[in-house]
Amino acid sequence: MRGSRDYRRQLNTELSGLIEALALPALPKQMLRARWLDQLLWRESRADAARDWYYRLRLTTIIGGVLLPALDSEG
């Protein structure tokens, strides 16, 4: 999980730099950082969690699909 934390930190740094480079007053920049960037990083972490659950369930399905016929043929 260290890699994903480093990625999110890097993403935060890069996008904050892009927000700072915009030709906007300070208040809209602050609002972009506070809401948009926060939501983007939150969605990124939720996407990681959803991907992990998907792979766990997929692995369980594959193992069950292999084991059930093998257990049934022994009986």
PQR file with spaces between the fields and no chain letter, atoms N, CA, C, O and H, PARSE charges and radii, in Angstrom:
ATOM       1  N    MET     1       0.806   -1.195    0.000 -0.4000 1.5000
ATOM       2  CA   MET     1       0.000    0.000    0.000 -0.0000 2.0000
ATOM       3  C    MET     1       0.856    1.270    0.000  0.5500 1.7000
ATOM       4  O    MET     1       0.345    2.365   -0.232 -0.5500 1.4000
ATOM       5  N    ARG     2       2.133    1.122    0.256 -0.4000 1.5000
ATOM       6  CA   ARG     2       3.021    2.282    0.272 -0.0000 2.0000
ATOM       7  C    ARG     2       3.072    2.942   -1.098  0.5500 1.7000
ATOM       8  O    ARG     2       3.118    4.169   -1.192 -0.5500 1.4000
ATOM       9  H    ARG     2       2.547    0.232    0.445  0.4000 1.0000
ATOM      10  N    GLY     3       3.066    2.142   -2.160 -0.4000 1.5000
ATOM      11  CA   GLY     3       3.122    2.684   -3.503 -0.0000 2.0000
ATOM      12  C    GLY     3       1.928    3.545   -3.833  0.5500 1.7000
ATOM      13  O    GLY     3       2.071    4.597   -4.457 -0.5500 1.4000
ATOM      14  H    GLY     3       3.029    1.145   -2.083  0.4000 1.0000
ATOM      15  N    SER     4       0.740    3.108   -3.419 -0.4000 1.5000
ATOM      16  CA   SER     4      -0.457    3.898   -3.712 -0.0000 2.0000
ATOM      17  C    SER     4      -0.463    5.204   -2.905  0.5500 1.7000
ATOM      18  O    SER     4      -0.951    6.227   -3.384 -0.5500 1.4000
ATOM      19  H    SER     4       0.624    2.254   -2.913  0.4000 1.0000
ATOM      20  N    ARG     5       0.077    5.168   -1.688 -0.4000 1.5000
ATOM      21  CA   ARG     5       0.167    6.382   -0.883 -0.0000 2.0000
ATOM      22  C    ARG     5       1.143    7.370   -1.524  0.5500 1.7000
ATOM      23  O    ARG     5       0.880    8.572   -1.569 -0.5500 1.4000
ATOM      24  H    ARG     5       0.475    4.337   -1.299  0.4000 1.0000
ATOM      25  N    ASP     6       2.279    6.850   -2.021 -0.4000 1.5000
ATOM      26  CA   ASP     6       3.240    7.705   -2.704 -0.0000 2.0000
ATOM      27  C    ASP     6       2.648    8.279   -3.984  0.5500 1.7000
ATOM      28  O    ASP     6       2.892    9.439   -4.319 -0.5500 1.4000
ATOM      29  H    ASP     6       2.493    5.874   -1.984  0.4000 1.0000
ATOM      30  N    TYR     7       1.868    7.467   -4.701 -0.4000 1.5000
ATOM      31  CA   TYR     7       1.233    7.933   -5.929 -0.0000 2.0000
ATOM      32  C    TYR     7       0.247    9.056   -5.626  0.5500 1.7000
ATOM      33  O    TYR     7       0.222   10.065   -6.330 -0.5500 1.4000
ATOM      34  H    TYR     7       1.671    6.525   -4.429  0.4000 1.0000
ATOM      35  N    ARG     8      -0.558    8.888   -4.592 -0.4000 1.5000
ATOM      36  CA   ARG     8      -1.523    9.927   -4.238 -0.0000 2.0000
ATOM      37  C    ARG     8      -0.825   11.215   -3.799  0.5500 1.7000
ATOM      38  O    ARG     8      -1.287   12.314   -4.105 -0.5500 1.4000
ATOM      39  H    ARG     8      -0.537    8.068   -4.020  0.4000 1.0000
ATOM      40  N    ARG     9       0.289   11.071   -3.084 -0.4000 1.5000
ATOM      41  CA   ARG     9       1.052   12.254   -2.674 -0.0000 2.0000
ATOM      42  C    ARG     9       1.617   12.969   -3.903  0.5500 1.7000
ATOM      43  O    ARG     9       1.581   14.197   -3.988 -0.5500 1.4000
ATOM      44  H    ARG     9       0.665   10.178   -2.836  0.4000 1.0000
ATOM      45  N    GLN    10       2.140   12.184   -4.857 -0.4000 1.5000
ATOM      46  CA   GLN    10       2.670   12.767   -6.088 -0.0000 2.0000
ATOM      47  C    GLN    10       1.560   13.436   -6.895  0.5500 1.7000
ATOM      48  O    GLN    10       1.745   14.536   -7.416 -0.5500 1.4000
ATOM      49  H    GLN    10       2.169   11.187   -4.788  0.4000 1.0000
ATOM      50  N    LEU    11       0.416   12.779   -6.996 -0.4000 1.5000
ATOM      51  CA   LEU    11      -0.723   13.347   -7.713 -0.0000 2.0000
ATOM      52  C    LEU    11      -1.172   14.655   -7.068  0.5500 1.7000
ATOM      53  O    LEU    11      -1.460   15.629   -7.763 -0.5500 1.4000
ATOM      54  H    LEU    11       0.266   11.886   -6.572  0.4000 1.0000
ATOM      55  N    ASN    12      -1.230   14.672   -5.756 -0.4000 1.5000
ATOM      56  CA   ASN    12      -1.605   15.872   -5.019 -0.0000 2.0000
ATOM      57  C    ASN    12      -0.628   17.011   -5.315  0.5500 1.7000
ATOM      58  O    ASN    12      -1.044   18.144   -5.555 -0.5500 1.4000
ATOM      59  H    ASN    12      -0.996   13.881   -5.191  0.4000 1.0000
ATOM      60  N    THR    13       0.660   16.707   -5.298 -0.4000 1.5000
ATOM      61  CA   THR    13       1.675   17.719   -5.552 -0.0000 2.0000
ATOM      62  C    THR    13       1.568   18.266   -6.971  0.5500 1.7000
ATOM      63  O    THR    13       1.603   19.479   -7.179 -0.5500 1.4000
ATOM      64  H    THR    13       0.998   15.787   -5.103  0.4000 1.0000
ATOM      65  N    GLU    14       1.437   17.370   -7.942 -0.4000 1.5000
ATOM      66  CA   GLU    14       1.367   17.806   -9.341 -0.0000 2.0000
ATOM      67  C    GLU    14       0.114   18.635   -9.614  0.5500 1.7000
ATOM      68  O    GLU    14       0.186   19.684  -10.254 -0.5500 1.4000
ATOM      69  H    GLU    14       1.409   16.385   -7.773  0.4000 1.0000
ATOM      70  N    LEU    15      -1.023   18.166   -9.130 -0.4000 1.5000
ATOM      71  CA   LEU    15      -2.262   18.890   -9.390 -0.0000 2.0000
ATOM      72  C    LEU    15      -2.324   20.209   -8.628  0.5500 1.7000
ATOM      73  O    LEU    15      -2.905   21.179   -9.116 -0.5500 1.4000
ATOM      74  H    LEU    15      -1.081   17.314   -8.610  0.4000 1.0000
ATOM      75  N    SER    16      -1.738   20.254   -7.449 -0.4000 1.5000
ATOM      76  CA   SER    16      -1.668   21.517   -6.716 -0.0000 2.0000
ATOM      77  C    SER    16      -0.827   22.530   -7.490  0.5500 1.7000
ATOM      78  O    SER    16      -1.148   23.717   -7.540 -0.5500 1.4000
ATOM      79  H    SER    16      -1.266   19.467   -7.052  0.4000 1.0000
ATOM      80  N    GLY    17       0.243   22.042   -8.086 -0.4000 1.5000
ATOM      81  CA   GLY    17       1.075   22.922   -8.910 -0.0000 2.0000
ATOM      82  C    GLY    17       0.321   23.441  -10.120  0.5500 1.7000
ATOM      83  O    GLY    17       0.457   24.607  -10.493 -0.5500 1.4000
ATOM      84  H    GLY    17       0.504   21.078   -8.046  0.4000 1.0000
ATOM      85  N    LEU    18      -0.478   22.573  -10.735 -0.4000 1.5000
ATOM      86  CA   LEU    18      -1.272   23.014  -11.882 -0.0000 2.0000
ATOM      87  C    LEU    18      -2.329   24.037  -11.477  0.5500 1.7000
ATOM      88  O    LEU    18      -2.587   24.996  -12.204 -0.5500 1.4000
ATOM      89  H    LEU    18      -0.589   21.626  -10.433  0.4000 1.0000
ATOM      90  N    ILE    19      -2.934   23.826  -10.320 -0.4000 1.5000
ATOM      91  CA   ILE    19      -3.928   24.787   -9.825 -0.0000 2.0000
ATOM      92  C    ILE    19      -3.262   26.134   -9.575  0.5500 1.7000
ATOM      93  O    ILE    19      -3.826   27.179   -9.900 -0.5500 1.4000
ATOM      94  H    ILE    19      -2.724   23.047   -9.730  0.4000 1.0000
ATOM      95  N    GLU    20      -2.067   26.110   -9.000 -0.4000 1.5000
ATOM      96  CA   GLU    20      -1.354   27.362   -8.734 -0.0000 2.0000
ATOM      97  C    GLU    20      -1.005   28.092  -10.030  0.5500 1.7000
ATOM      98  O    GLU    20      -0.955   29.322  -10.049 -0.5500 1.4000
ATOM      99  H    GLU    20      -1.609   25.261   -8.736  0.4000 1.0000
ATOM     100  N    ALA    21      -0.766   27.353  -11.106 -0.4000 1.5000
ATOM     101  CA   ALA    21      -0.381   27.964  -12.385 -0.0000 2.0000
ATOM     102  C    ALA    21      -1.565   28.596  -13.108  0.5500 1.7000
ATOM     103  O    ALA    21      -1.371   29.339  -14.070 -0.5500 1.4000
ATOM     104  H    ALA    21      -0.807   26.354  -11.090  0.4000 1.0000
ATOM     105  N    LEU    22      -2.774   28.316  -12.667 -0.4000 1.5000
ATOM     106  CA   LEU    22      -3.957   28.896  -13.316 -0.0000 2.0000
ATOM     107  C    LEU    22      -4.024   30.404  -13.087  0.5500 1.7000
ATOM     108  O    LEU    22      -3.612   30.914  -12.045 -0.5500 1.4000
ATOM     109  H    LEU    22      -2.932   27.713  -11.886  0.4000 1.0000
ATOM     110  N    ALA    23      -4.545   31.088  -14.073 -0.4000 1.5000
ATOM     111  CA   ALA    23      -4.702   32.539  -13.962 -0.0000 2.0000
ATOM     112  C    ALA    23      -6.044   32.846  -13.299  0.5500 1.7000
ATOM     113  O    ALA    23      -6.965   33.362  -13.932 -0.5500 1.4000
ATOM     114  H    ALA    23      -4.880   30.674  -14.920  0.4000 1.0000
ATOM     115  N    LEU    24      -6.132   32.519  -12.021 -0.4000 1.5000
ATOM     116  CA   LEU    24      -7.351   32.743  -11.247 -0.0000 2.0000
ATOM     117  C    LEU    24      -7.007   33.494   -9.973  0.5500 1.7000
ATOM     118  O    LEU    24      -5.864   33.448   -9.520 -0.5500 1.4000
ATOM     119  H    LEU    24      -5.384   32.100  -11.506  0.4000 1.0000
ATOM     120  N    PRO    25      -7.979   34.187   -9.389 -0.5600 1.5000
ATOM     121  CA   PRO    25      -7.746   34.797   -8.071  0.2800 2.0000
ATOM     122  C    PRO    25      -7.513   33.707   -7.002  0.5500 1.7000
ATOM     123  O    PRO    25      -7.730   32.521   -7.248 -0.5500 1.4000
ATOM     124  N    ALA    26      -7.079   34.130   -5.851 -0.4000 1.5000
ATOM     125  CA   ALA    26      -6.704   33.193   -4.782 -0.0000 2.0000
ATOM     126  C    ALA    26      -7.894   32.362   -4.291  0.5500 1.7000
ATOM     127  O    ALA    26      -7.741   31.171   -4.021 -0.5500 1.4000
ATOM     128  H    ALA    26      -6.902   35.093   -5.651  0.4000 1.0000
ATOM     129  N    LEU    27      -9.066   32.971   -4.174 -0.4000 1.5000
ATOM     130  CA   LEU    27     -10.225   32.246   -3.637 -0.0000 2.0000
ATOM     131  C    LEU    27     -10.644   31.057   -4.506  0.5500 1.7000
ATOM     132  O    LEU    27     -10.835   29.966   -3.968 -0.5500 1.4000
ATOM     133  H    LEU    27      -9.190   33.939   -4.393  0.4000 1.0000
ATOM     134  N    PRO    28     -10.795   31.219   -5.820 -0.5600 1.5000
ATOM     135  CA   PRO    28     -11.137   30.048   -6.633  0.2800 2.0000
ATOM     136  C    PRO    28     -10.065   28.959   -6.586  0.5500 1.7000
ATOM     137  O    PRO    28     -10.387   27.771   -6.615 -0.5500 1.4000
ATOM     138  N    LYS    29      -8.800   29.357   -6.515 -0.4000 1.5000
ATOM     139  CA   LYS    29      -7.728   28.357   -6.396 -0.0000 2.0000
ATOM     140  C    LYS    29      -7.872   27.576   -5.089  0.5500 1.7000
ATOM     141  O    LYS    29      -7.725   26.354   -5.061 -0.5500 1.4000
ATOM     142  H    LYS    29      -8.538   30.322   -6.492  0.4000 1.0000
ATOM     143  N    GLN    30      -8.159   28.299   -4.018 -0.4000 1.5000
ATOM     144  CA   GLN    30      -8.333   27.646   -2.721 -0.0000 2.0000
ATOM     145  C    GLN    30      -9.529   26.700   -2.757  0.5500 1.7000
ATOM     146  O    GLN    30      -9.479   25.608   -2.192 -0.5500 1.4000
ATOM     147  H    GLN    30      -8.278   29.292   -4.041  0.4000 1.0000
ATOM     148  N    MET    31     -10.599   27.120   -3.419 -0.4000 1.5000
ATOM     149  CA   MET    31     -11.783   26.268   -3.523 -0.0000 2.0000
ATOM     150  C    MET    31     -11.488   25.026   -4.362  0.5500 1.7000
ATOM     151  O    MET    31     -11.954   23.936   -4.028 -0.5500 1.4000
ATOM     152  H    MET    31     -10.640   28.008   -3.878  0.4000 1.0000
ATOM     153  N    LEU    32     -10.731   25.169   -5.434 -0.4000 1.5000
ATOM     154  CA   LEU    32     -10.342   24.015   -6.246 -0.0000 2.0000
ATOM     155  C    LEU    32      -9.540   23.016   -5.417  0.5500 1.7000
ATOM     156  O    LEU    32      -9.785   21.810   -5.466 -0.5500 1.4000
ATOM     157  H    LEU    32     -10.353   26.054   -5.706  0.4000 1.0000
ATOM     158  N    ARG    33      -8.583   23.533   -4.660 -0.4000 1.5000
ATOM     159  CA   ARG    33      -7.776   22.628   -3.832 -0.0000 2.0000
ATOM     160  C    ARG    33      -8.616   21.965   -2.746  0.5500 1.7000
ATOM     161  O    ARG    33      -8.471   20.770   -2.488 -0.5500 1.4000
ATOM     162  H    ARG    33      -8.384   24.512   -4.620  0.4000 1.0000
ATOM     163  N    ALA    34      -9.482   22.730   -2.118 -0.4000 1.5000
ATOM     164  CA   ALA    34     -10.246   22.210   -0.981 -0.0000 2.0000
ATOM     165  C    ALA    34     -11.306   21.197   -1.404  0.5500 1.7000
ATOM     166  O    ALA    34     -11.504   20.198   -0.713 -0.5500 1.4000
ATOM     167  H    ALA    34      -9.599   23.700   -2.328  0.4000 1.0000
ATOM     168  N    ARG    35     -11.984   21.428   -2.510 -0.4000 1.5000
ATOM     169  CA   ARG    35     -13.099   20.549   -2.890 -0.0000 2.0000
ATOM     170  C    ARG    35     -12.741   19.592   -4.015  0.5500 1.7000
ATOM     171  O    ARG    35     -12.851   18.375   -3.866 -0.5500 1.4000
ATOM     172  H    ARG    35     -11.823   22.240   -3.072  0.4000 1.0000
ATOM     173  N    TRP    36     -12.311   20.149   -5.145 -0.4000 1.5000
ATOM     174  CA   TRP    36     -12.087   19.308   -6.317 -0.0000 2.0000
ATOM     175  C    TRP    36     -10.927   18.345   -6.091  0.5500 1.7000
ATOM     176  O    TRP    36     -11.054   17.144   -6.332 -0.5500 1.4000
ATOM     177  H    TRP    36     -12.221   21.138   -5.267  0.4000 1.0000
ATOM     178  N    LEU    37      -9.814   18.865   -5.636 -0.4000 1.5000
ATOM     179  CA   LEU    37      -8.637   18.016   -5.439 -0.0000 2.0000
ATOM     180  C    LEU    37      -8.899   16.989   -4.344  0.5500 1.7000
ATOM     181  O    LEU    37      -8.501   15.831   -4.469 -0.5500 1.4000
ATOM     182  H    LEU    37      -9.711   19.841   -5.440  0.4000 1.0000
ATOM     183  N    ASP    38      -9.565   17.407   -3.275 -0.4000 1.5000
ATOM     184  CA   ASP    38      -9.910   16.486   -2.196 -0.0000 2.0000
ATOM     185  C    ASP    38     -10.805   15.358   -2.713  0.5500 1.7000
ATOM     186  O    ASP    38     -10.579   14.191   -2.392 -0.5500 1.4000
ATOM     187  H    ASP    38      -9.888   18.347   -3.174  0.4000 1.0000
ATOM     188  N    GLN    39     -11.807   15.699   -3.502 -0.4000 1.5000
ATOM     189  CA   GLN    39     -12.710   14.686   -4.058 -0.0000 2.0000
ATOM     190  C    GLN    39     -11.988   13.760   -5.024  0.5500 1.7000
ATOM     191  O    GLN    39     -12.238   12.555   -5.038 -0.5500 1.4000
ATOM     192  H    GLN    39     -11.991   16.647   -3.763  0.4000 1.0000
ATOM     193  N    LEU    40     -11.103   14.313   -5.823 -0.4000 1.5000
ATOM     194  CA   LEU    40     -10.348   13.490   -6.774 -0.0000 2.0000
ATOM     195  C    LEU    40      -9.487   12.461   -6.040  0.5500 1.7000
ATOM     196  O    LEU    40      -9.448   11.294   -6.427 -0.5500 1.4000
ATOM     197  H    LEU    40     -10.900   15.292   -5.812  0.4000 1.0000
ATOM     198  N    LEU    41      -8.812   12.885   -5.003 -0.4000 1.5000
ATOM     199  CA   LEU    41      -7.967   11.965   -4.237 -0.0000 2.0000
ATOM     200  C    LEU    41      -8.818   10.924   -3.500  0.5500 1.7000
ATOM     201  O    LEU    41      -8.427    9.761   -3.395 -0.5500 1.4000
ATOM     202  H    LEU    41      -8.844   13.834   -4.689  0.4000 1.0000
ATOM     203  N    TRP    42      -9.980   11.343   -2.993 -0.4000 1.5000
ATOM     204  CA   TRP    42     -10.873   10.391   -2.326 -0.0000 2.0000
ATOM     205  C    TRP    42     -11.357    9.336   -3.313  0.5500 1.7000
ATOM     206  O    TRP    42     -11.363    8.146   -3.000 -0.5500 1.4000
ATOM     207  H    TRP    42     -10.298   12.288   -3.079  0.4000 1.0000
ATOM     208  N    ARG    43     -11.762    9.770   -4.501 -0.4000 1.5000
ATOM     209  CA   ARG    43     -12.234    8.824   -5.518 -0.0000 2.0000
ATOM     210  C    ARG    43     -11.117    7.879   -5.948  0.5500 1.7000
ATOM     211  O    ARG    43     -11.362    6.705   -6.225 -0.5500 1.4000
ATOM     212  H    ARG    43     -11.757   10.737   -4.755  0.4000 1.0000
ATOM     213  N    GLU    44      -9.914    8.384   -6.001 -0.4000 1.5000
ATOM     214  CA   GLU    44      -8.770    7.544   -6.349 -0.0000 2.0000
ATOM     215  C    GLU    44      -8.599    6.417   -5.325  0.5500 1.7000
ATOM     216  O    GLU    44      -8.360    5.269   -5.701 -0.5500 1.4000
ATOM     217  H    GLU    44      -9.714    9.338   -5.776  0.4000 1.0000
ATOM     218  N    SER    45      -8.721    6.739   -4.041 -0.4000 1.5000
ATOM     219  CA   SER    45      -8.579    5.711   -3.007 -0.0000 2.0000
ATOM     220  C    SER    45      -9.746    4.722   -3.046  0.5500 1.7000
ATOM     221  O    SER    45      -9.551    3.526   -2.829 -0.5500 1.4000
ATOM     222  H    SER    45      -8.915    7.671   -3.735  0.4000 1.0000
ATOM     223  N    ARG    46     -10.957    5.214   -3.322 -0.4000 1.5000
ATOM     224  CA   ARG    46     -12.123    4.316   -3.428 -0.0000 2.0000
ATOM     225  C    ARG    46     -11.998    3.404   -4.643  0.5500 1.7000
ATOM     226  O    ARG    46     -12.406    2.243   -4.587 -0.5500 1.4000
ATOM     227  H    ARG    46     -11.115    6.185   -3.498  0.4000 1.0000
ATOM     228  N    ALA    47     -11.448    3.906   -5.725 -0.4000 1.5000
ATOM     229  CA   ALA    47     -11.233    3.080   -6.914 -0.0000 2.0000
ATOM     230  C    ALA    47     -10.232    1.971   -6.607  0.5500 1.7000
ATOM     231  O    ALA    47     -10.404    0.838   -7.058 -0.5500 1.4000
ATOM     232  H    ALA    47     -11.118    4.848   -5.770  0.4000 1.0000
ATOM     233  N    ASP    48      -9.194    2.286   -5.850 -0.4000 1.5000
ATOM     234  CA   ASP    48      -8.230    1.258   -5.447 -0.0000 2.0000
ATOM     235  C    ASP    48      -8.901    0.182   -4.606  0.5500 1.7000
ATOM     236  O    ASP    48      -8.658   -1.008   -4.809 -0.5500 1.4000
ATOM     237  H    ASP    48      -9.054    3.206   -5.484  0.4000 1.0000
ATOM     238  N    ALA    49      -9.743    0.593   -3.666 -0.4000 1.5000
ATOM     239  CA   ALA    49     -10.437   -0.365   -2.806 -0.0000 2.0000
ATOM     240  C    ALA    49     -11.403   -1.229   -3.618  0.5500 1.7000
ATOM     241  O    ALA    49     -11.491   -2.435   -3.387 -0.5500 1.4000
ATOM     242  H    ALA    49      -9.940    1.559   -3.502  0.4000 1.0000
ATOM     243  N    ALA    50     -12.122   -0.633   -4.556 -0.4000 1.5000
ATOM     244  CA   ALA    50     -13.067   -1.390   -5.386 -0.0000 2.0000
ATOM     245  C    ALA    50     -12.320   -2.391   -6.268  0.5500 1.7000
ATOM     246  O    ALA    50     -12.776   -3.520   -6.453 -0.5500 1.4000
ATOM     247  H    ALA    50     -12.051    0.346   -4.743  0.4000 1.0000
ATOM     248  N    ARG    51     -11.180   -1.981   -6.808 -0.4000 1.5000
ATOM     249  CA   ARG    51     -10.370   -2.892   -7.614 -0.0000 2.0000
ATOM     250  C    ARG    51      -9.889   -4.079   -6.781  0.5500 1.7000
ATOM     251  O    ARG    51      -9.918   -5.216   -7.250 -0.5500 1.4000
ATOM     252  H    ARG    51     -10.810   -1.064   -6.658  0.4000 1.0000
ATOM     253  N    ASP    52      -9.450   -3.824   -5.560 -0.4000 1.5000
ATOM     254  CA   ASP    52      -8.989   -4.903   -4.690 -0.0000 2.0000
ATOM     255  C    ASP    52     -10.117   -5.895   -4.388  0.5500 1.7000
ATOM     256  O    ASP    52      -9.905   -7.107   -4.426 -0.5500 1.4000
ATOM     257  H    ASP    52      -9.426   -2.900   -5.179  0.4000 1.0000
ATOM     258  N    TRP    53     -11.320   -5.378   -4.085 -0.4000 1.5000
ATOM     259  CA   TRP    53     -12.458   -6.266   -3.834 -0.0000 2.0000
ATOM     260  C    TRP    53     -12.818   -7.081   -5.067  0.5500 1.7000
ATOM     261  O    TRP    53     -13.141   -8.264   -4.965 -0.5500 1.4000
ATOM     262  H    TRP    53     -11.493   -4.393   -4.054  0.4000 1.0000
ATOM     263  N    TYR    54     -12.763   -6.444   -6.230 -0.4000 1.5000
ATOM     264  CA   TYR    54     -13.071   -7.141   -7.475 -0.0000 2.0000
ATOM     265  C    TYR    54     -12.120   -8.314   -7.671  0.5500 1.7000
ATOM     266  O    TYR    54     -12.559   -9.414   -8.006 -0.5500 1.4000
ATOM     267  H    TYR    54     -12.501   -5.483   -6.313  0.4000 1.0000
ATOM     268  N    TYR    55     -10.827   -8.096   -7.468 -0.4000 1.5000
ATOM     269  CA   TYR    55      -9.863   -9.185   -7.651 -0.0000 2.0000
ATOM     270  C    TYR    55     -10.026  -10.278   -6.601  0.5500 1.7000
ATOM     271  O    TYR    55      -9.844  -11.456   -6.907 -0.5500 1.4000
ATOM     272  H    TYR    55     -10.471   -7.202   -7.195  0.4000 1.0000
ATOM     273  N    ARG    56     -10.366   -9.906   -5.368 -0.4000 1.5000
ATOM     274  CA   ARG    56     -10.612  -10.937   -4.342 -0.0000 2.0000
ATOM     275  C    ARG    56     -11.801  -11.813   -4.722  0.5500 1.7000
ATOM     276  O    ARG    56     -11.728  -13.039   -4.637 -0.5500 1.4000
ATOM     277  H    ARG    56     -10.514   -8.949   -5.120  0.4000 1.0000
ATOM     278  N    LEU    57     -12.895  -11.180   -5.142 -0.4000 1.5000
ATOM     279  CA   LEU    57     -14.082  -11.955   -5.517 -0.0000 2.0000
ATOM     280  C    LEU    57     -13.831  -12.773   -6.777  0.5500 1.7000
ATOM     281  O    LEU    57     -14.320  -13.896   -6.895 -0.5500 1.4000
ATOM     282  H    LEU    57     -12.954  -10.184   -5.212  0.4000 1.0000
ATOM     283  N    ARG    58     -13.088  -12.230   -7.701 -0.4000 1.5000
ATOM     284  CA   ARG    58     -12.762  -12.959   -8.925 -0.0000 2.0000
ATOM     285  C    ARG    58     -11.925  -14.195   -8.601  0.5500 1.7000
ATOM     286  O    ARG    58     -12.169  -15.272   -9.147 -0.5500 1.4000
ATOM     287  H    ARG    58     -12.691  -11.317   -7.606  0.4000 1.0000
ATOM     288  N    LEU    59     -10.945  -14.046   -7.722 -0.4000 1.5000
ATOM     289  CA   LEU    59     -10.114  -15.179   -7.320 -0.0000 2.0000
ATOM     290  C    LEU    59     -10.944  -16.236   -6.604  0.5500 1.7000
ATOM     291  O    LEU    59     -10.761  -17.431   -6.836 -0.5500 1.4000
ATOM     292  H    LEU    59     -10.746  -13.171   -7.279  0.4000 1.0000
ATOM     293  N    THR    60     -11.851  -15.808   -5.742 -0.4000 1.5000
ATOM     294  CA   THR    60     -12.729  -16.749   -5.044 -0.0000 2.0000
ATOM     295  C    THR    60     -13.598  -17.523   -6.034  0.5500 1.7000
ATOM     296  O    THR    60     -13.795  -18.727   -5.874 -0.5500 1.4000
ATOM     297  H    THR    60     -12.001  -14.837   -5.553  0.4000 1.0000
ATOM     298  N    THR    61     -14.107  -16.855   -7.036 -0.4000 1.5000
ATOM     299  CA   THR    61     -14.936  -17.504   -8.048 -0.0000 2.0000
ATOM     300  C    THR    61     -14.132  -18.525   -8.844  0.5500 1.7000
ATOM     301  O    THR    61     -14.614  -19.625   -9.116 -0.5500 1.4000
ATOM     302  H    THR    61     -13.947  -15.876   -7.166  0.4000 1.0000
ATOM     303  N    ILE    62     -12.929  -18.168   -9.209 -0.4000 1.5000
ATOM     304  CA   ILE    62     -12.083  -19.083   -9.985 -0.0000 2.0000
ATOM     305  C    ILE    62     -11.725  -20.310   -9.160  0.5500 1.7000
ATOM     306  O    ILE    62     -11.799  -21.435   -9.655 -0.5500 1.4000
ATOM     307  H    ILE    62     -12.537  -17.275   -8.987  0.4000 1.0000
ATOM     308  N    ILE    63     -11.341  -20.104   -7.916 -0.4000 1.5000
ATOM     309  CA   ILE    63     -10.979  -21.239   -7.052 -0.0000 2.0000
ATOM     310  C    ILE    63     -12.193  -22.118   -6.815  0.5500 1.7000
ATOM     311  O    ILE    63     -12.087  -23.344   -6.847 -0.5500 1.4000
ATOM     312  H    ILE    63     -11.281  -19.190   -7.514  0.4000 1.0000
ATOM     313  N    GLY    64     -13.360  -21.498   -6.574 -0.4000 1.5000
ATOM     314  CA   GLY    64     -14.583  -22.285   -6.387 -0.0000 2.0000
ATOM     315  C    GLY    64     -14.951  -23.054   -7.642  0.5500 1.7000
ATOM     316  O    GLY    64     -15.413  -24.191   -7.554 -0.5500 1.4000
ATOM     317  H    GLY    64     -13.447  -20.502   -6.547  0.4000 1.0000
ATOM     318  N    GLY    65     -14.753  -22.452   -8.811 -0.4000 1.5000
ATOM     319  CA   GLY    65     -15.059  -23.124  -10.069 -0.0000 2.0000
ATOM     320  C    GLY    65     -14.155  -24.311  -10.331  0.5500 1.7000
ATOM     321  O    GLY    65     -14.550  -25.254  -11.016 -0.5500 1.4000
ATOM     322  H    GLY    65     -14.377  -21.528   -8.882  0.4000 1.0000
ATOM     323  N    VAL    66     -12.961  -24.275   -9.800 -0.4000 1.5000
ATOM     324  CA   VAL    66     -12.029  -25.400   -9.956 -0.0000 2.0000
ATOM     325  C    VAL    66     -12.288  -26.460   -8.888  0.5500 1.7000
ATOM     326  O    VAL    66     -12.250  -27.653   -9.189 -0.5500 1.4000
ATOM     327  H    VAL    66     -12.640  -23.508   -9.244  0.4000 1.0000
ATOM     328  N    LEU    67     -12.546  -26.055   -7.665 -0.4000 1.5000
ATOM     329  CA   LEU    67     -12.683  -26.988   -6.560 -0.0000 2.0000
ATOM     330  C    LEU    67     -14.027  -27.758   -6.572  0.5500 1.7000
ATOM     331  O    LEU    67     -14.051  -28.955   -6.287 -0.5500 1.4000
ATOM     332  H    LEU    67     -12.577  -25.086   -7.421  0.4000 1.0000
ATOM     333  N    LEU    68     -15.109  -27.093   -6.892 -0.4000 1.5000
ATOM     334  CA   LEU    68     -16.409  -27.768   -6.829 -0.0000 2.0000
ATOM     335  C    LEU    68     -16.508  -28.986   -7.746  0.5500 1.7000
ATOM     336  O    LEU    68     -16.957  -30.036   -7.286 -0.5500 1.4000
ATOM     337  H    LEU    68     -15.090  -26.121   -7.124  0.4000 1.0000
ATOM     338  N    PRO    69     -16.119  -28.902   -8.999 -0.5600 1.5000
ATOM     339  CA   PRO    69     -16.163  -30.117   -9.830  0.2800 2.0000
ATOM     340  C    PRO    69     -15.216  -31.221   -9.317  0.5500 1.7000
ATOM     341  O    PRO    69     -15.525  -32.409   -9.403 -0.5500 1.4000
ATOM     342  N    ALA    70     -14.068  -30.801   -8.788 -0.4000 1.5000
ATOM     343  CA   ALA    70     -13.144  -31.791   -8.260 -0.0000 2.0000
ATOM     344  C    ALA    70     -13.718  -32.482   -7.028  0.5500 1.7000
ATOM     345  O    ALA    70     -13.550  -33.691   -6.874 -0.5500 1.4000
ATOM     346  H    ALA    70     -13.817  -29.835   -8.718  0.4000 1.0000
ATOM     347  N    LEU    71     -14.381  -31.755   -6.161 -0.4000 1.5000
ATOM     348  CA   LEU    71     -14.981  -32.348   -4.974 -0.0000 2.0000
ATOM     349  C    LEU    71     -16.191  -33.204   -5.344  0.5500 1.7000
ATOM     350  O    LEU    71     -16.438  -34.226   -4.705 -0.5500 1.4000
ATOM     351  H    LEU    71     -14.518  -30.772   -6.286  0.4000 1.0000
ATOM     352  N    ASP    72     -16.936  -32.808   -6.352 -0.4000 1.5000
ATOM     353  CA   ASP    72     -18.112  -33.548   -6.784 -0.0000 2.0000
ATOM     354  C    ASP    72     -17.729  -34.866   -7.451  0.5500 1.7000
ATOM     355  O    ASP    72     -18.449  -35.854   -7.305 -0.5500 1.4000
ATOM     356  H    ASP    72     -16.734  -31.978   -6.872  0.4000 1.0000
ATOM     357  N    SER    73     -16.635  -34.903   -8.165 -0.4000 1.5000
ATOM     358  CA   SER    73     -16.233  -36.132   -8.865 -0.0000 2.0000
ATOM     359  C    SER    73     -15.707  -37.186   -7.913  0.5500 1.7000
ATOM     360  O    SER    73     -15.700  -38.367   -8.259 -0.5500 1.4000
ATOM     361  H    SER    73     -16.051  -34.100   -8.283  0.4000 1.0000
ATOM     362  N    GLU    74     -15.266  -36.800   -6.724 -0.4000 1.5000
ATOM     363  CA   GLU    74     -14.746  -37.774   -5.768 -0.0000 2.0000
ATOM     364  C    GLU    74     -15.875  -38.574   -5.125  0.5500 1.7000
ATOM     365  O    GLU    74     -15.662  -39.707   -4.693 -0.5500 1.4000
ATOM     366  H    GLU    74     -15.272  -35.840   -6.443  0.4000 1.0000
ATOM     367  N    GLY    75     -17.049  -38.006   -5.060 -0.4000 1.5000
ATOM     368  CA   GLY    75     -18.164  -38.631   -4.362 -0.0000 2.0000
ATOM     369  C    GLY    75     -18.772  -39.678   -5.169  0.5500 1.7000
ATOM     370  O    GLY    75     -19.732  -40.314   -4.734 -0.5500 1.4000
ATOM     371  H    GLY    75     -17.222  -37.086   -5.410  0.4000 1.0000
